[in-house]
Amino acid sequence: MRTLLVTALLACASAVFAAPALRPPVEVPIMGLQARVNDGRVILTWRRYKRDDFKSYQLVKSADAKLQYPDTPALFSADGADETRFEDGKLSAGTWHYRLCIVTRFGDRWVSPVVTVVVGPGDLRRVPPTEADFE
């Protein structure tokens, strides 16, 4: 009986402190997600989210334009609101779609419009290393 009571109390406590379920995504065009190909990488930048309900950024990538976090696994995740840049160096030629999702501590999902990047075979090469690339 005592074990059953403790188990029930722990289950109630974990339900109270569990993260809220994710709500349906809402597209927010002013997030400013931008992507450009540069030196064998896709450089992605966005505007910093300033509200106090920030929990994380989740950046997703897919060959399919209908990508959505968490259905599409995150390519990049950050729990610091100041992290507003990511470099995707794992490229292959083709058309790639990126979307940023801001997850709030209330379970909101604010998502950017999808940004499309076309990576050509010539975009996969990097420039030769310079002195600055060595210690």
Contacts in CASP RR format, 6 or more apart in sequence:
PFRMAT RR
TARGET T0000
AUTHOR 0000-0000-0000
METHOD contacts of the structure
MODEL  1
MRTLLVTALLACASAVFAAPALRPPVEVPIMGLQARVNDGRVILTWRRYK
RDDFKSYQLVKSADAKLQYPDTPALFSADGADETRFEDGKLSAGTWHYRL
CIVTRFGDRWVSPVVTVVVGPGDLRRVPPTEADFE
19 105 0 8 1.000
19 107 0 8 1.000
20 105 0 8 1.000
20 106 0 8 1.000
20 107 0 8 1.000
21 107 0 8 1.000
22 70 0 8 1.000
22 103 0 8 1.000
22 107 0 8 1.000
22 109 0 8 1.000
23 106 0 8 1.000
23 107 0 8 1.000
23 108 0 8 1.000
23 109 0 8 1.000
24 109 0 8 1.000
25 68 0 8 1.000
25 69 0 8 1.000
25 101 0 8 1.000
25 109 0 8 1.000
25 110 0 8 1.000
25 111 0 8 1.000
26 108 0 8 1.000
26 109 0 8 1.000
26 110 0 8 1.000
26 111 0 8 1.000
27 111 0 8 1.000
27 112 0 8 1.000
27 113 0 8 1.000
28 102 0 8 1.000
28 110 0 8 1.000
28 111 0 8 1.000
28 112 0 8 1.000
29 112 0 8 1.000
29 113 0 8 1.000
30 47 0 8 1.000
31 46 0 8 1.000
31 47 0 8 1.000
31 49 0 8 1.000
31 100 0 8 1.000
31 102 0 8 1.000
31 110 0 8 1.000
31 111 0 8 1.000
31 112 0 8 1.000
32 46 0 8 1.000
32 47 0 8 1.000
32 112 0 8 1.000
33 44 0 8 1.000
33 45 0 8 1.000
33 46 0 8 1.000
33 98 0 8 1.000
33 99 0 8 1.000
33 100 0 8 1.000
33 112 0 8 1.000
33 113 0 8 1.000
33 115 0 8 1.000
34 44 0 8 1.000
34 45 0 8 1.000
34 46 0 8 1.000
34 115 0 8 1.000
35 42 0 8 1.000
35 43 0 8 1.000
35 44 0 8 1.000
35 98 0 8 1.000
35 115 0 8 1.000
35 117 0 8 1.000
36 42 0 8 1.000
36 43 0 8 1.000
36 117 0 8 1.000
37 43 0 8 1.000
37 117 0 8 1.000
37 119 0 8 1.000
37 123 0 8 1.000
39 126 0 8 1.000
39 127 0 8 1.000
40 89 0 8 1.000
40 91 0 8 1.000
40 123 0 8 1.000
40 124 0 8 1.000
40 125 0 8 1.000
40 126 0 8 1.000
41 87 0 8 1.000
41 88 0 8 1.000
41 89 0 8 1.000
41 91 0 8 1.000
41 126 0 8 1.000
42 87 0 8 1.000
42 88 0 8 1.000
42 89 0 8 1.000
42 91 0 8 1.000
42 96 0 8 1.000
42 98 0 8 1.000
42 117 0 8 1.000
42 119 0 8 1.000
43 85 0 8 1.000
43 87 0 8 1.000
44 59 0 8 1.000
44 85 0 8 1.000
44 86 0 8 1.000
44 87 0 8 1.000
44 88 0 8 1.000
44 98 0 8 1.000
44 100 0 8 1.000
44 115 0 8 1.000
45 84 0 8 1.000
45 85 0 8 1.000
46 57 0 8 1.000
46 84 0 8 1.000
46 85 0 8 1.000
46 100 0 8 1.000
46 112 0 8 1.000
47 84 0 8 1.000
48 81 0 8 1.000
48 82 0 8 1.000
48 84 0 8 1.000
49 57 0 8 1.000
49 81 0 8 1.000
49 102 0 8 1.000
49 110 0 8 1.000
50 81 0 8 1.000
51 104 0 8 1.000
53 104 0 8 1.000
53 105 0 8 1.000
53 106 0 8 1.000
53 108 0 8 1.000
54 80 0 8 1.000
54 81 0 8 1.000
54 102 0 8 1.000
54 104 0 8 1.000
54 105 0 8 1.000
55 79 0 8 1.000
55 103 0 8 1.000
55 104 0 8 1.000
55 105 0 8 1.000
55 107 0 8 1.000
56 77 0 8 1.000
56 78 0 8 1.000
56 79 0 8 1.000
56 80 0 8 1.000
56 102 0 8 1.000
56 103 0 8 1.000
57 76 0 8 1.000
57 77 0 8 1.000
57 78 0 8 1.000
57 80 0 8 1.000
57 81 0 8 1.000
57 83 0 8 1.000
57 100 0 8 1.000
57 101 0 8 1.000
57 102 0 8 1.000
57 103 0 8 1.000
58 69 0 8 1.000
58 70 0 8 1.000
58 74 0 8 1.000
58 76 0 8 1.000
58 77 0 8 1.000
58 100 0 8 1.000
58 101 0 8 1.000
58 102 0 8 1.000
58 103 0 8 1.000
59 74 0 8 1.000
59 75 0 8 1.000
59 76 0 8 1.000
59 77 0 8 1.000
59 86 0 8 1.000
59 98 0 8 1.000
59 99 0 8 1.000
59 100 0 8 1.000
59 101 0 8 1.000
60 67 0 8 1.000
60 68 0 8 1.000
60 69 0 8 1.000
60 72 0 8 1.000
60 73 0 8 1.000
60 74 0 8 1.000
60 75 0 8 1.000
60 98 0 8 1.000
60 99 0 8 1.000
60 101 0 8 1.000
61 67 0 8 1.000
61 72 0 8 1.000
61 75 0 8 1.000
61 88 0 8 1.000
61 96 0 8 1.000
61 97 0 8 1.000
61 98 0 8 1.000
62 72 0 8 1.000
62 96 0 8 1.000
62 97 0 8 1.000
63 94 0 8 1.000
63 95 0 8 1.000
63 96 0 8 1.000
63 97 0 8 1.000
64 97 0 8 1.000
65 97 0 8 1.000
65 114 0 8 1.000
65 116 0 8 1.000
67 97 0 8 1.000
67 99 0 8 1.000
67 114 0 8 1.000
68 99 0 8 1.000
68 101 0 8 1.000
68 111 0 8 1.000
69 99 0 8 1.000
69 101 0 8 1.000
69 103 0 8 1.000
69 109 0 8 1.000
69 111 0 8 1.000
72 99 0 8 1.000
75 86 0 8 1.000
75 88 0 8 1.000
75 98 0 8 1.000
76 86 0 8 1.000
76 88 0 8 1.000
88 98 0 8 1.000
91 119 0 8 1.000
91 123 0 8 1.000
91 124 0 8 1.000
92 119 0 8 1.000
92 124 0 8 1.000
93 119 0 8 1.000
93 120 0 8 1.000
93 121 0 8 1.000
93 122 0 8 1.000
93 123 0 8 1.000
93 124 0 8 1.000
94 118 0 8 1.000
94 119 0 8 1.000
94 120 0 8 1.000
95 116 0 8 1.000
95 117 0 8 1.000
95 118 0 8 1.000
95 119 0 8 1.000
96 116 0 8 1.000
96 117 0 8 1.000
96 118 0 8 1.000
96 119 0 8 1.000
97 114 0 8 1.000
97 115 0 8 1.000
97 116 0 8 1.000
97 117 0 8 1.000
98 114 0 8 1.000
98 115 0 8 1.000
98 116 0 8 1.000
98 117 0 8 1.000
99 111 0 8 1.000
99 112 0 8 1.000
99 113 0 8 1.000
99 114 0 8 1.000
99 115 0 8 1.000
100 111 0 8 1.000
100 112 0 8 1.000
101 109 0 8 1.000
101 110 0 8 1.000
101 111 0 8 1.000
101 112 0 8 1.000
102 108 0 8 1.000
102 109 0 8 1.000
102 110 0 8 1.000
102 111 0 8 1.000
103 109 0 8 1.000
104 110 0 8 1.000
END
